[in-house]
Amino acid sequence: MDFNKVFHISELDKPSGEEVSNPSVEKIFKFLEMLNSKSGASDKEKQTLSDMAYAIDEETADVVNRILQKDLKCGASLKTFKKFFPLLPMFEVMTCKSDIRMFLKLVEKTKSDVLVSLKKDGVRTWGKKGKYISRSGKEYHNFNVFDEELSVLVNYLHSKYGISKDIFFDGEVTVKNGNFQEVMRNVRTFDENQENEPEYVYNIFDVVILDGMELKYRMKMLEDAFSVHSFEHICLLKHIRVMNKHVSAAVFKNHMNRAVERGEEGVVIKLSDSPYELKEKSKYWLKMKPVETYDLLVVGKFGGRGRLQNTLGGLIVKYKDTEVKVGSGYTDEERELFMKKLPGIIEVKCKGETEDGSLREPIFVRVRDDKSTVTDE
């Protein structure tokens, strides 16, 4: 579960049939440590690991795949493991709160302007050449199309501003003329020899600098770099400045409505004077979307009735301390798939919370393979 350990393999191959002498779990872990020390894994090394795991049994191979994917599939999040293994490092990116009232109070207190950007419907990615990490600390293996252009970008920031060459960029990866599900489908079905690879776009909205530099200066550096260089696969997600004296809930709502009319999810509103902090639900960022959505842990399922008899009626999720049935929003294919294998975390939209602490009219939106934390706290 340690995000610092990267093995450069998304999943095992099928066994080659070659005999492995004295296979053992200890050898597997030593091999994984060796892979972690390298900058990549060859096809031969991938096959060797596969043969070592399958030489013990299929159950061992299944566990090794879970380790590679940093998903033990046991219904527990990284925060749960942290309670029992205090030294386990946590990976937290900066994410948004949704409390507009508290955000407006912060703006009033700090006298800061705000920057408004679109909320893209993609996968959140920390990226630098050769390494792309999801918001849950897992590695994406098929975003190397950005390597060359990110090298140009970081070299420019290094030469002009003295920024470290080891920085990460923060953004959302989308697919041209595609949606979130298409991005996730291609992320999950990575194939090194894949033909017709989707046209990924890395929508960069920040650079991870942790020395307290304010957002307005981080954005100025990025705007400067993108004005000098033209890129094919990466773009700068532009921010609109709203002066402090013009800040209001109505102004924010207008920005959100215009974004939704353009087909976007909503907007993210940020204090221009704020630092980048490694913290989920940062007070400095506000997310606004037209409906409330939550990423919730799946704890069970229930059967269907009528047309849905003998198939999935819906999933049961945990919302705070309440189990909530989510019965709509699925395709027939998803119902069939979830009957065989439950997803870990799903996104649910609703019309708010009921008086008894449940969700009003919950609807399934999508599986969130890119997340390992929930947003019901």
C-alpha positions as CSV (number, residue, x, y, z in Angstrom):
1,M,0.0,0.0,0.0
2,D,3.1,2.3,0.2
3,F,2.7,4.8,-2.7
4,N,6.5,5.2,-2.8
5,K,6.9,1.6,-4.0
6,V,6.3,1.4,-7.7
7,F,6.7,-1.8,-9.6
8,H,6.1,-0.6,-13.2
9,I,3.8,-3.6,-13.9
10,S,0.0,-3.2,-14.1
11,E,-0.9,-6.9,-13.8
12,L,0.7,-10.3,-14.3
13,D,0.9,-12.1,-17.6
14,K,-0.3,-15.7,-18.0
15,P,2.3,-18.3,-17.0
16,S,4.7,-19.2,-19.8
17,G,4.9,-22.8,-18.7
18,E,8.7,-22.6,-17.9
19,E,9.7,-24.4,-14.7
20,V,10.6,-22.2,-11.8
21,S,13.1,-23.7,-9.3
22,N,12.2,-23.5,-5.6
23,P,9.4,-20.9,-5.9
24,S,8.7,-19.0,-2.7
25,V,6.9,-15.9,-1.4
26,E,10.2,-14.5,-0.1
27,K,11.7,-14.6,-3.7
28,I,8.6,-12.8,-5.0
29,F,9.0,-10.0,-2.5
30,K,12.7,-9.7,-3.2
31,F,11.9,-9.5,-6.9
32,L,9.3,-6.7,-6.2
33,E,11.9,-4.7,-4.3
34,M,14.3,-5.1,-7.3
35,L,11.6,-3.7,-9.6
36,N,11.0,-0.8,-7.3
37,S,14.6,0.2,-7.5
38,K,14.4,0.5,-11.3
39,S,12.9,3.1,-13.6
40,G,10.9,0.5,-15.5
41,A,10.2,-3.2,-16.0
42,S,11.0,-5.2,-19.1
43,D,8.7,-7.8,-20.7
44,K,11.1,-10.5,-19.5
45,E,10.9,-9.3,-15.9
46,K,7.1,-9.1,-16.1
47,Q,7.0,-12.7,-17.3
48,T,9.5,-13.8,-14.7
49,L,7.3,-12.4,-11.9
50,S,4.3,-14.0,-13.4
51,D,5.9,-17.4,-13.6
52,M,7.2,-17.1,-10.0
53,A,3.7,-16.3,-8.7
54,Y,1.8,-19.0,-10.6
55,A,4.5,-21.5,-9.8
56,I,3.2,-21.4,-6.2
57,D,-0.6,-21.3,-7.0
58,E,-3.3,-19.1,-8.5
59,E,-4.2,-17.6,-5.2
60,T,-0.6,-16.3,-4.8
61,A,-0.8,-14.8,-8.3
62,D,-4.1,-13.1,-7.3
63,V,-2.5,-11.6,-4.2
64,V,0.5,-10.4,-6.3
65,N,-1.8,-8.7,-8.7
66,R,-3.5,-7.0,-5.8
67,I,-0.1,-5.7,-4.6
68,L,0.8,-4.5,-8.1
69,Q,-2.5,-2.6,-8.2
70,K,-2.2,-1.4,-4.5
71,D,-5.7,-2.7,-4.0
72,L,-6.1,-5.5,-1.5
73,K,-9.8,-5.7,-2.3
74,C,-10.8,-6.4,1.3
75,G,-13.2,-3.5,1.9
76,A,-10.7,-1.4,3.8
77,S,-9.2,2.0,2.7
78,L,-5.6,3.2,3.1
79,K,-6.7,5.2,6.2
80,T,-7.9,2.0,7.8
81,F,-4.5,0.4,7.3
82,K,-2.8,3.5,8.6
83,K,-4.5,2.9,12.0
84,F,-2.7,-0.5,12.4
85,F,0.5,0.4,10.5
86,P,1.3,4.0,11.7
87,L,4.5,4.2,9.7
88,L,2.7,3.6,6.4
89,P,3.1,6.8,4.4
90,M,-0.1,8.5,3.2
91,F,-0.4,10.0,-0.2
92,E,-2.8,13.0,-0.2
93,V,-3.4,15.4,-3.0
94,M,-5.0,18.7,-2.6
95,T,-8.8,18.3,-3.0
96,C,-11.8,20.5,-2.6
97,K,-14.5,21.1,0.0
98,S,-18.1,21.8,-1.1
99,D,-19.1,24.2,1.7
100,I,-19.6,27.5,0.0
101,R,-20.6,29.3,3.2
102,M,-17.3,28.5,4.9
103,F,-15.3,29.3,1.7
104,L,-17.0,32.8,1.5
105,K,-16.1,33.4,5.1
106,L,-12.4,32.5,4.4
107,V,-12.4,34.9,1.4
108,E,-13.8,37.7,3.5
109,K,-11.2,37.0,6.3
110,T,-8.2,36.8,4.0
111,K,-9.3,39.6,1.6
112,S,-8.0,37.4,-1.2
113,D,-9.1,37.4,-4.8
114,V,-10.2,34.0,-6.2
115,L,-9.4,32.0,-9.3
116,V,-12.1,30.0,-11.1
117,S,-11.4,27.1,-13.4
118,L,-13.4,24.4,-15.1
119,K,-14.0,21.0,-13.3
120,K,-12.9,18.6,-16.0
121,D,-14.5,15.1,-16.1
122,G,-11.2,13.1,-16.1
123,V,-8.8,11.2,-13.8
124,R,-6.8,13.3,-11.3
125,T,-3.1,12.8,-12.0
126,W,0.1,13.9,-10.5
127,G,2.5,13.7,-13.4
128,K,6.2,14.1,-14.3
129,K,8.3,12.3,-16.9
130,G,8.0,8.6,-16.4
131,K,5.7,8.7,-13.4
132,Y,2.0,9.3,-13.2
133,I,0.2,8.8,-9.9
134,S,-3.6,8.7,-9.2
135,R,-5.1,10.6,-6.3
136,S,-5.1,7.3,-4.4
137,G,-1.4,6.9,-4.8
138,K,-1.6,4.2,-7.5
139,E,0.5,4.4,-10.7
140,Y,-0.9,4.9,-14.1
141,H,1.1,3.0,-16.7
142,N,-0.1,4.4,-20.0
143,F,0.4,8.1,-19.8
144,N,3.9,8.2,-21.2
145,V,2.6,10.1,-24.2
146,F,3.1,13.2,-22.0
147,D,6.8,12.5,-21.2
148,E,8.5,14.5,-23.8
149,E,6.3,17.6,-23.5
150,L,6.5,17.6,-19.7
151,S,10.3,17.5,-20.0
152,V,10.1,20.7,-22.1
153,L,7.8,22.3,-19.6
154,V,9.9,21.4,-16.5
155,N,13.2,22.5,-18.2
156,Y,11.7,25.9,-19.0
157,L,10.5,26.4,-15.4
158,H,13.9,25.2,-14.1
159,S,15.9,27.5,-16.4
160,K,13.8,30.6,-15.9
161,Y,12.6,30.3,-12.3
162,G,15.0,27.9,-10.7
163,I,12.2,25.4,-10.0
164,S,13.4,21.8,-9.2
165,K,13.5,19.4,-12.1
166,D,11.9,16.8,-9.7
167,I,8.5,18.6,-9.5
168,F,5.1,17.1,-10.2
169,F,2.4,18.7,-12.2
170,D,-1.2,18.4,-11.1
171,G,-4.2,18.0,-13.4
172,E,-6.9,15.9,-15.0
173,V,-6.3,13.4,-17.8
174,T,-9.1,13.3,-20.3
175,V,-9.7,11.8,-23.7
176,K,-10.3,13.9,-26.8
177,N,-14.0,13.5,-27.8
178,G,-14.5,11.0,-24.9
179,N,-15.8,10.9,-21.4
180,F,-14.6,9.8,-18.0
181,Q,-15.7,6.2,-18.5
182,E,-13.6,6.0,-21.7
183,V,-10.6,7.2,-19.8
184,M,-11.1,4.7,-17.0
185,R,-11.7,1.9,-19.4
186,N,-8.4,2.5,-21.1
187,V,-6.6,2.9,-17.8
188,R,-7.9,-0.4,-16.6
189,T,-7.2,-2.3,-19.9
190,F,-3.6,-1.1,-20.3
191,D,-1.9,-3.0,-23.2
192,E,1.7,-2.2,-24.0
193,N,1.0,-3.2,-27.7
194,Q,-2.3,-1.4,-27.8
195,E,-3.3,-0.2,-31.3
196,N,-5.3,3.0,-31.7
197,E,-4.3,4.4,-28.3
198,P,-6.8,7.0,-27.2
199,E,-5.8,10.7,-27.6
200,Y,-5.1,11.5,-24.0
201,V,-5.0,15.2,-22.9
202,Y,-3.3,16.3,-19.7
203,N,-5.2,19.3,-18.4
204,I,-2.7,20.9,-16.0
205,F,-4.1,23.2,-13.4
206,D,-1.2,23.5,-10.9
207,V,2.4,22.7,-10.2
208,V,3.2,21.0,-6.9
209,I,5.5,23.5,-5.0
210,L,5.4,23.1,-1.3
211,D,7.4,26.1,-0.1
212,G,4.4,28.3,0.5
213,M,4.4,29.9,-2.9
214,E,0.9,31.4,-3.6
215,L,-1.3,30.0,-6.3
216,K,-1.3,33.3,-8.3
217,Y,2.5,33.0,-8.7
218,R,2.4,29.3,-9.6
219,M,-0.2,30.1,-12.3
220,K,1.8,33.0,-13.6
221,M,4.8,30.7,-14.1
222,L,2.7,28.1,-15.9
223,E,1.0,30.8,-18.1
224,D,4.4,32.1,-19.0
225,A,5.7,28.6,-20.0
226,F,2.6,27.8,-22.1
227,S,2.8,31.2,-23.9
228,V,6.3,30.3,-25.0
229,H,5.8,26.6,-25.9
230,S,3.0,24.9,-27.9
231,F,2.1,21.4,-27.0
232,E,0.0,18.7,-28.5
233,H,-0.9,16.5,-25.5
234,I,-0.8,18.8,-22.6
235,C,-2.7,22.0,-22.0
236,L,-3.0,24.6,-19.3
237,L,-6.4,24.7,-17.6
238,K,-7.0,28.5,-17.5
239,H,-8.2,30.3,-14.5
240,I,-10.5,33.4,-14.4
241,R,-9.7,35.9,-11.7
242,V,-12.6,37.3,-9.6
243,M,-11.6,40.4,-7.6
244,N,-12.3,40.2,-3.9
245,K,-14.9,43.0,-4.0
246,H,-16.9,41.0,-6.6
247,V,-16.9,37.7,-4.8
248,S,-20.4,36.3,-4.0
249,A,-22.4,33.0,-4.1
250,A,-24.3,34.4,-7.1
251,V,-21.1,35.1,-9.0
252,F,-19.9,31.5,-8.3
253,K,-23.2,30.0,-9.3
254,N,-23.1,31.9,-12.6
255,H,-19.6,30.6,-13.4
256,M,-20.9,27.1,-12.6
257,N,-24.0,27.3,-14.8
258,R,-21.9,28.5,-17.7
259,A,-19.5,25.6,-17.3
260,V,-22.3,23.1,-17.2
261,E,-23.8,24.6,-20.3
262,R,-20.5,23.9,-22.0
263,G,-20.7,20.3,-21.0
264,E,-18.3,20.5,-18.0
265,E,-18.9,19.0,-14.5
266,G,-18.8,22.4,-12.8
267,V,-16.1,24.7,-11.5
268,V,-13.3,24.8,-8.9
269,I,-12.8,28.1,-7.1
270,K,-9.5,28.7,-5.3
271,L,-8.0,31.4,-3.1
272,S,-5.4,33.1,-5.3
273,D,-3.2,33.7,-2.2
274,S,-3.2,30.1,-1.1
275,P,-0.3,27.6,-0.9
276,Y,-0.3,24.1,-2.3
277,E,-0.9,21.8,0.6
278,L,-0.9,18.0,0.7
279,K,-4.4,17.7,2.2
280,E,-7.7,16.3,1.2
281,K,-10.6,18.7,1.4
282,S,-8.5,21.8,1.7
283,K,-10.2,24.9,2.9
284,Y,-8.6,26.9,0.0
285,W,-10.4,25.1,-2.8
286,L,-14.2,25.0,-3.4
287,K,-15.9,22.6,-5.8
288,M,-19.3,23.6,-7.2
289,K,-21.4,21.2,-9.2
290,P,-25.2,21.3,-9.9
291,V,-25.9,18.1,-8.0
292,E,-24.3,16.6,-4.9
293,T,-22.1,13.6,-5.5
294,Y,-20.3,11.3,-3.0
295,D,-17.7,8.6,-3.5
296,L,-19.0,5.8,-1.2
297,L,-17.8,2.4,-0.2
298,V,-19.8,-0.6,-1.5
299,V,-20.7,-2.9,1.3
300,G,-23.3,-5.2,-0.4
301,K,-25.9,-5.7,-3.0
302,F,-29.6,-6.6,-3.3
303,G,-31.6,-8.5,-5.9
304,G,-34.0,-7.0,-8.4
305,R,-37.7,-7.4,-9.0
306,G,-39.9,-7.5,-12.1
307,R,-37.8,-7.0,-15.2
308,L,-34.7,-7.1,-13.0
309,Q,-35.6,-10.4,-11.3
310,N,-32.6,-12.8,-11.2
311,T,-30.2,-9.9,-11.6
312,L,-28.9,-6.9,-9.6
313,G,-31.4,-4.7,-8.0
314,G,-28.7,-2.3,-6.8
315,L,-25.7,-1.8,-4.6
316,I,-25.6,-1.0,-0.9
317,V,-23.2,1.7,0.1
318,K,-22.0,3.1,3.4
319,Y,-22.9,6.8,3.9
320,K,-21.5,8.0,7.3
321,D,-23.0,5.4,9.7
322,T,-26.0,4.5,7.4
323,E,-26.3,1.8,4.8
324,V,-28.0,3.2,1.7
325,K,-29.5,1.3,-1.2
326,V,-28.7,2.7,-4.6
327,G,-31.1,1.1,-7.1
328,S,-30.9,3.2,-10.3
329,G,-28.4,4.5,-12.8
330,Y,-27.0,1.1,-13.9
331,T,-26.9,-0.3,-17.4
332,D,-27.9,-3.9,-17.9
333,E,-24.2,-4.8,-18.5
334,E,-23.2,-3.1,-15.2
335,R,-25.9,-5.0,-13.3
336,E,-24.6,-8.3,-14.7
337,L,-21.0,-7.4,-13.9
338,F,-21.8,-6.2,-10.4
339,M,-23.7,-9.4,-9.6
340,K,-20.5,-11.3,-10.2
341,K,-18.1,-8.9,-8.7
342,L,-18.8,-5.9,-6.5
343,P,-16.9,-2.6,-7.2
344,G,-15.0,-1.0,-4.3
345,I,-16.0,2.6,-4.4
346,I,-18.7,4.2,-6.5
347,E,-19.9,7.7,-7.2
348,V,-23.4,8.4,-6.2
349,K,-25.5,11.5,-7.0
350,C,-28.5,12.6,-4.9
351,K,-30.7,15.5,-3.9
352,G,-29.2,15.9,-0.5
353,E,-29.5,14.2,2.9
354,T,-32.8,13.0,4.4
355,E,-33.9,13.8,7.9
356,D,-32.9,10.3,9.1
357,G,-29.3,10.7,7.8
358,S,-29.7,8.7,4.5
359,L,-29.5,10.1,0.9
360,R,-32.5,11.5,-1.0
361,E,-33.0,9.7,-4.4
362,P,-29.5,8.2,-4.7
363,I,-28.4,7.3,-8.3
364,F,-25.3,5.4,-9.4
365,V,-23.0,7.4,-11.5
366,R,-19.8,5.4,-12.1
367,V,-17.2,3.2,-10.5
368,R,-14.3,5.1,-9.0
369,D,-11.3,2.8,-9.6
370,D,-9.1,5.9,-9.3
371,K,-10.0,6.5,-5.7
372,S,-9.3,4.8,-2.4
373,T,-11.0,7.2,-0.1
374,V,-14.6,8.1,0.5
375,T,-16.2,11.6,0.7
376,D,-19.0,10.9,3.2
377,E,-17.2,12.3,6.2
